[in-house]
């Protein structure tokens, strides 16, 4: 019996594109998505760059069919999830056991913020509809309803590893014969709460971020959504189109070092990467490209770098942080970067780390600096490391 989990479809929306094809074009042109804040009223406008999706809520509503007063998180989620499901083109989906495992960290907070503007001025004012879908699970339910998925839906929220963990859980559901098909990934919209919160932590870069650079100063927040359609071996045989690859390894670990910082020795990162390799049956030398978590903060990059040195030294594969294009999309990052990882396999791509100039003194790791295509990429590792030490690594492989 084939117990493999295959990738049948992909969908993504971020600051560098509204669908998969636009992302490929942006990578080839080495065009980042950061810029001034335009969709939030914020004291940080003209001060802190962000990576916004280039569609406002009215345009996203027109794209998805959801009401324009829906949470932006739900709008982004549906745009990418529907693209992935359409791309998979699974015949007779209605007779298959299908689930939706989606991640986010802000839920409908963007709408709640609008409510409190009026409510704090006069507690007899404020539209209660704006807080009705505040919690994270509401986003999953809204999108599952639009996709017609009723067999299973659940929400994962583990900070920046959220949608990578959604993919892990989806794979387990398929491997244990609970479901045949799972749309898995995540979404997050920019909100005042996250912008102000990360600014309070003093980890936002006032310029465009430069992950893994000795002179890095922090991250740029972004928004978006990314989903994979994962299928069982039984379903894979029914498909007329070619598969993107398979999820060959995955692992979640937690070093419990600090609420918002990675352990300096990178223990959580190391355990996640090493565990994923063990599950896949691969050796470090088999990995052809690493999509780094690579946020651009001093602590995160040095911790991830220490773990990579421990596992791969002295034969490092090409690696880069695509957050130098999309910004850090928080709960969506694992899903978005999983899409980039399977595209790397399908098209033989190495993505660059934009703006990288100087290797870290302590590690001397040098990410890729130019976009390459036509490479032989058989196995890709994608890292997503969240607050609280919640660390997840995924490995995607050719079939």
C-alpha positions in Angstrom: 0.0 0.0 0.0 1.3 3.4 -1.0 1.5 5.5 2.2 3.1 8.5 0.6 1.5 12.0 0.7 1.6 13.8 -2.7 1.3 17.5 -3.6 -1.4 17.8 -6.3 -2.2 21.5 -6.3 -0.8 24.8 -5.0 -2.1 28.3 -4.5 -0.5 31.5 -3.1 -1.1 35.2 -2.7 1.5 37.6 -1.2 3.1 41.0 -1.8 4.8 39.8 -4.9 1.8 38.3 -6.7 -1.9 37.4 -6.6 -1.3 33.8 -7.9 1.4 31.3 -8.6 2.4 32.6 -12.1 2.9 36.2 -10.8 5.2 34.9 -8.0 7.4 33.0 -10.5 7.7 36.2 -12.5 8.6 38.3 -9.5 11.3 35.8 -8.4 12.9 35.9 -11.9 12.9 39.7 -11.9 14.1 39.7 -8.3 11.3 42.1 -7.4 10.6 42.5 -3.6 7.1 43.3 -2.4 7.9 45.7 0.4 6.8 49.4 0.5 5.1 52.0 2.5 2.0 51.1 4.6 -1.1 52.0 2.5 -3.9 49.8 3.8 -3.7 50.5 7.5 -4.1 53.8 9.3 -0.9 53.7 11.4 1.5 56.0 13.2 4.2 53.9 11.5 3.3 55.0 7.9 6.3 56.4 6.1 8.5 54.9 8.9 8.3 51.1 8.7 8.0 49.2 5.4 5.6 46.3 5.1 4.9 43.8 2.4 1.2 44.3 1.6 -0.8 42.2 -0.9 -1.5 44.7 -3.8 -5.3 44.3 -3.7 -7.6 46.2 -1.3 -10.5 44.4 0.3 -13.0 45.5 -2.4 -10.7 43.9 -5.0 -10.2 40.8 -2.9 -14.0 40.5 -2.5 -14.4 40.7 -6.3 -11.8 38.0 -6.7 -13.3 35.6 -4.1 -17.0 36.4 -4.0 -16.9 37.0 -0.2 -18.5 40.2 1.1 -16.1 43.2 1.2 -16.6 43.5 5.0 -15.2 40.1 5.6 -11.9 39.8 7.4 -8.9 40.3 5.2 -7.5 37.1 6.6 -10.5 35.2 5.2 -10.3 37.0 1.8 -6.6 36.1 1.4 -7.2 32.5 2.6 -10.0 31.8 0.1 -8.0 33.3 -2.8 -5.1 31.0 -2.3 -7.0 27.9 -1.2 -9.4 28.1 -4.2 -6.4 28.5 -6.6 -4.8 25.4 -5.1 -8.0 23.3 -5.3 -8.6 24.4 -8.9 -5.0 23.6 -9.8 -5.3 20.1 -8.3 -8.3 19.4 -10.6 -9.3 16.3 -8.7 -12.1 14.3 -10.4 -15.2 13.4 -8.3 -14.0 15.3 -5.3 -17.4 15.1 -3.8 -17.1 11.3 -3.2 -13.7 11.7 -1.5 -13.0 12.3 2.2 -11.8 15.9 2.0 -10.5 18.2 4.8 -9.4 21.8 5.3 -6.6 22.4 7.7 -5.8 26.1 7.9 -3.6 28.2 10.1 -3.6 31.8 11.1 -2.6 34.0 14.1 -4.7 37.1 13.8 -8.1 35.8 12.8 -10.5 38.6 12.2 -8.6 41.1 14.2 -8.5 43.6 11.4 -12.3 43.9 11.7 -12.2 44.1 15.5 -9.8 47.0 15.3 -12.4 48.9 13.3 -15.1 48.1 15.9 -13.0 49.5 18.8 -12.3 52.8 17.1 -16.0 53.6 17.4 -16.7 51.7 20.6 -13.9 53.4 22.6 -15.3 56.8 21.6 -18.8 55.9 22.6 -19.6 52.4 24.0 -23.1 52.6 22.4 -21.5 52.6 19.0 -19.5 50.1 16.9 -20.7 47.4 14.5 -20.9 44.1 16.4 -20.6 42.3 13.1 -16.9 43.4 13.1 -16.2 41.3 16.2 -18.4 38.3 15.3 -15.6 36.6 13.4 -12.7 37.7 15.6 -11.3 34.3 16.6 -9.0 32.3 14.4 -11.3 29.3 13.8 -13.9 31.5 12.1 -11.5 32.1 9.2 -11.3 28.4 8.6 -15.0 27.9 8.8 -15.8 30.7 6.4 -13.4 29.4 3.8 -14.4 25.8 4.2 -18.0 26.7 3.6 -17.0 28.5 0.4 -15.0 25.5 -0.8 -17.8 23.1 0.1 -15.7 21.1 2.5 -17.6 19.5 5.3 -15.8 16.2 6.2 -13.2 17.9 8.5 -12.0 21.4 9.2 -9.6 22.5 11.9 -7.4 25.5 12.7 -3.7 25.5 13.8 -2.2 28.5 15.5 1.4 28.1 16.7 2.8 31.5 15.8 5.1 31.5 12.8 5.2 27.7 12.4 1.4 27.6 12.1 0.8 26.7 8.5 3.8 24.3 8.4 2.2 22.5 11.3 -1.1 22.5 9.4 0.7 20.7 6.6 2.2 18.2 9.0 -1.2 17.5 10.5 -2.8 17.1 7.1 -0.1 14.5 6.1 -0.9 12.5 9.3 -4.6 12.5 8.5 -3.9 11.1 5.1 -1.3 8.6 6.3 -3.7 7.3 8.9 -6.5 6.9 6.4 -8.7 9.5 8.0 -8.9 11.6 4.8 -8.1 11.2 1.1 -7.6 14.9 0.3 -6.5 17.8 2.5 -6.1 21.5 1.5 -3.5 22.6 4.0 -1.6 25.9 4.7 -2.5 29.2 6.2 -3.2 32.9 5.9 -2.6 36.1 7.8 -3.4 39.7 7.2 -1.5 42.7 8.4 -3.2 44.4 11.5 -2.3 47.2 13.8 -2.0 44.8 16.6 0.8 42.8 15.0 2.6 45.8 13.6 2.6 47.6 17.0 3.4 44.3 18.8 6.4 43.5 16.7 7.6 47.1 16.9 7.4 46.9 20.7 9.7 43.9 20.5 12.1 46.1 18.6 12.7 43.6 15.8 11.3 45.6 12.8 13.8 46.9 10.3 13.1 50.5 9.2 14.7 49.6 5.9 14.1 46.5 3.7 15.2 43.4 5.6 18.4 41.5 4.7 18.2 38.0 6.2 21.4 36.3 7.3 23.5 39.4 6.7 25.9 40.4 9.4 24.3 43.9 9.4 20.7 42.7 9.5 18.4 44.9 11.7 15.1 43.0 11.9 12.2 41.8 9.8 9.5 43.4 7.6 6.0 42.2 8.3 4.0 40.9 5.4 0.7 39.3 4.6 -0.7 36.6 2.4 -1.8 33.0 2.1 -0.4 29.7 0.8 -1.9 26.3 0.4 -1.1 22.8 -0.8 -3.6 20.2 -1.9 -2.2 17.0 -0.4 -3.6 13.6 -1.6 -3.1 10.0 -0.8 -1.5 7.5 -3.2 -5.0 6.2 -4.1 -6.1 9.7 -5.2 -2.8 10.4 -6.9 -3.5 7.6 -9.4 -6.8 9.2 -10.4 -5.2 12.5 -11.5 -4.7 13.4 -15.1 -2.2 16.1 -14.4 1.4 15.7 -13.1 2.1 15.9 -9.4 4.4 18.5 -7.9 6.2 16.0 -5.7 5.6 14.5 -2.3 6.0 15.5 1.3 8.7 13.1 2.3 9.6 14.4 5.8 8.3 16.6 8.5 9.0 17.3 12.2 7.9 19.6 14.9 10.0 20.3 18.0 10.0 22.8 20.8 13.0 24.0 22.8 10.8 26.0 25.2 13.7 28.5 25.6 11.8 31.8 25.6 8.4 33.3 24.7 9.7 35.2 21.7 13.4 34.2 21.1 15.1 31.2 19.7 17.7 29.3 21.8 21.1 30.8 20.9 22.5 27.3 20.1 19.6 26.7 17.7 18.5 23.5 19.5 14.9 23.7 18.5 15.8 24.4 14.9 18.3 21.5 14.8 15.8 19.0 16.3 13.2 20.0 13.7 15.5 19.7 10.7 17.2 16.5 11.9 13.8 14.9 12.8 12.4 15.7 9.3 15.5 14.1 7.7 15.0 11.0 9.8 11.4 10.7 8.8 12.3 11.1 5.1 15.1 8.6 5.3 17.4 11.2 3.7 20.9 12.4 4.6 21.9 16.0 4.9 23.8 15.7 1.7 20.6 14.8 -0.2 19.0 18.3 0.4 19.5 20.4 -2.7 18.0 23.7 -1.4 16.9 25.1 2.0 14.2 27.7 2.2 15.4 29.3 5.4 13.0 30.7 8.0 15.4 33.6 7.7 13.4 36.5 9.2 16.3 39.0 9.4 16.3 39.4 13.2 19.7 39.1 14.9 18.5 36.3 17.2 16.6 34.1 14.7 19.1 34.1 12.0 22.1 33.3 14.2 20.1 30.5 15.9 19.0 29.0 12.6 22.5 29.4 11.2 24.0 27.6 14.2 21.6 24.7 13.7 22.4 24.5 9.9 26.1 24.5 10.7 25.7 21.7 13.2 23.7 19.6 10.7 25.3 20.4 7.3 28.9 21.6 7.9 31.0 21.5 5.8 28.9 20.7 2.8 26.2 23.3 2.7 23.4 23.2 0.1 22.2 26.4 -1.6 19.9 28.3 0.8 18.0 31.5 0.9 15.2 33.4 2.7 12.2 34.2 0.4 11.1 36.6 3.2 13.4 39.0 1.5 10.7 39.1 -1.2 7.4 38.6 0.8 8.3 39.9 4.2 7.4 37.7 7.2 3.8 36.6 6.7 3.6 35.1 10.2 1.1 32.3 10.3 1.0 32.1 6.5 4.7 31.8 6.1 5.0 28.0 6.3 2.3 27.6 3.6 3.6 30.2 1.3 7.1 28.9 1.5 5.9 25.3 1.0 4.5 26.5 -2.3 7.9 28.0 -3.2 9.6 24.8 -2.2 7.5 22.5 -4.5 8.0 25.1 -7.3 11.7 24.8 -6.7 11.5 21.1 -7.4 9.1 21.4 -10.4 11.1 24.1 -12.2 14.7 23.6 -10.8 14.8 26.9 -9.0 17.1 28.5 -6.5 15.7 31.7 -5.0 18.0 34.6 -4.0 18.2 36.3 -0.6 17.8 39.9 -1.7 20.1 42.6 -0.3 22.5 40.1 1.2 26.0 41.5 1.3 28.1 40.4 4.3 28.2 36.9 5.9 27.6 36.7 9.6 31.0 36.8 11.4 30.2 33.9 13.6 29.1 31.5 10.9 30.2 32.6 7.4 27.1 31.2 5.8 26.4 32.8 2.5 22.8 32.5 1.0 22.2 32.4 -2.7 22.4 35.9 -4.2 21.0 35.3 -7.7 17.9 33.6 -9.1 18.8 30.4 -10.8 16.6 28.0 -12.8 17.2 24.7 -14.6 18.9 23.3 -11.5 18.6 19.7 -10.4 16.5 19.9 -7.2 15.4 16.6 -5.9 14.8 17.4 -2.2 14.0 20.8 -0.6 13.9 21.6 3.1 11.6 24.4 4.3 12.0 25.8 7.8 9.3 27.6 9.9 10.3 28.5 13.4 7.8 30.2 15.7 7.6 32.1 19.0 7.8 29.9 22.1 10.4 27.7 20.4 7.8 25.9 18.2 10.0 24.8 15.3 8.9 22.9 12.2 10.8 21.6 9.1 9.2 20.1 6.0 11.0 18.2 3.3 9.5 18.0 -0.3 10.9 15.5 -2.8 10.6 14.4 -6.4 8.5 11.4 -7.1 
